[in-house]
Amino acid sequence: MRVDKFLKVSRIIKRRTVANEACDNDRIVVNDRIVKASYQVKVGDIIEIEFGGKPVKVEVLDLNEHATKADAPLMYRQV
């Protein structure tokens, strides 16, 4: 699954276009590497996101194409 889609489906970022813009502006780091929106996320990856001065670091636990609001937090663990 693409990193921009993962961030949207897991509800870490509300809109895919916002996730895509974050990737374009080098604000998404996976496993200590700056990635583009097309990066394929795998279970176990560590994603770091720079939100307006508030960094967020999560570990990917599950890849689910369509997650409900209740299932979304089960896709990642905050590190």
SEVO-840881 format. One line per field, with one value per residue (C-alpha): residue number from 1; residue in three letters; x, y, z. Coordinates in steps of 0.02 Angstrom, whole numbers, plus 50000, padded with zeros to 5 digits. Each point is the difference from the previous one (the first is absolute). Example, Ala and Ser with C-alpha at 12.3 -4.5 7.8 and 13.67 -1.06 7.14 Angstrom:
! SEVO-840881
seq 1,2
type ALA,SER
xx 50615,50069
yy 49775,50172
zz 50390,49967
***
This chain:
! SEVO-840881
seq 1,2,3,4,5,6,7,8,9,10,11,12,13,14,15,16,17,18,19,20,21,22,23,24,25,26,27,28,29,30,31,32,33,34,35,36,37,38,39,40,41,42,43,44,45,46,47,48,49,50,51,52,53,54,55,56,57,58,59,60,61,62,63,64,65,66,67,68,69,70,71,72,73,74,75,76,77,78,79
type MET,ARG,VAL,ASP,LYS,PHE,LEU,LYS,VAL,SER,ARG,ILE,ILE,LYS,ARG,ARG,THR,VAL,ALA,ASN,GLU,ALA,CYS,ASP,ASN,ASP,ARG,ILE,VAL,VAL,ASN,ASP,ARG,ILE,VAL,LYS,ALA,SER,TYR,GLN,VAL,LYS,VAL,GLY,ASP,ILE,ILE,GLU,ILE,GLU,PHE,GLY,GLY,LYS,PRO,VAL,LYS,VAL,GLU,VAL,LEU,ASP,LEU,ASN,GLU,HIS,ALA,THR,LYS,ALA,ASP,ALA,PRO,LEU,MET,TYR,ARG,GLN,VAL
xx 50000,50063,50053,49877,49855,50055,50002,49824,49924,50076,49932,50169,49972,49820,50019,50108,50042,50070,50102,50062,50052,50092,50099,50038,50066,50116,49900,49978,50145,49991,50139,50111,49979,49900,49870,49881,49813,50025,50108,49929,49972,50032,49953,50135,50047,50026,49919,50048,49888,50038,49836,50017,50136,49925,50090,49902,50088,49901,50036,49896,49910,49874,49960,49814,49931,49837,49998,49851,50019,50015,50130,50112,50097,50040,50104,50140,50082,50070,50186
yy 50000,50175,50105,50140,49876,49917,50168,50038,49827,49991,50176,50068,50135,50040,50025,49909,50162,50070,49840,50017,50181,49950,49873,50129,50120,49867,49989,49810,49889,49809,49900,50156,50038,50142,49920,50052,49961,49845,49911,49827,49982,49831,49932,50049,50164,50151,50158,50173,50147,50185,50085,50187,49982,49842,49843,49837,49831,49839,49818,49914,49848,49958,50045,50010,50076,50056,50029,50056,50136,49868,49896,50146,50015,49814,50029,50090,50022,50166,49988
zz 50000,49958,50149,49958,49994,50162,50090,49937,50032,50175,50032,50053,49867,49954,49812,49873,49911,50164,50023,49821,50029,50160,49898,49865,50134,50076,50162,49996,50053,49996,50083,50007,49813,49923,49886,49863,50000,49892,50130,50038,50188,50082,50171,50124,49915,50113,49930,50064,49954,50031,50045,50029,50130,50076,49938,49996,49995,49969,49962,49865,50075,49863,49820,49966,49839,50082,50187,50102,50129,50136,49904,49948,50166,49990,49843,50092,50170,50058,50040
***
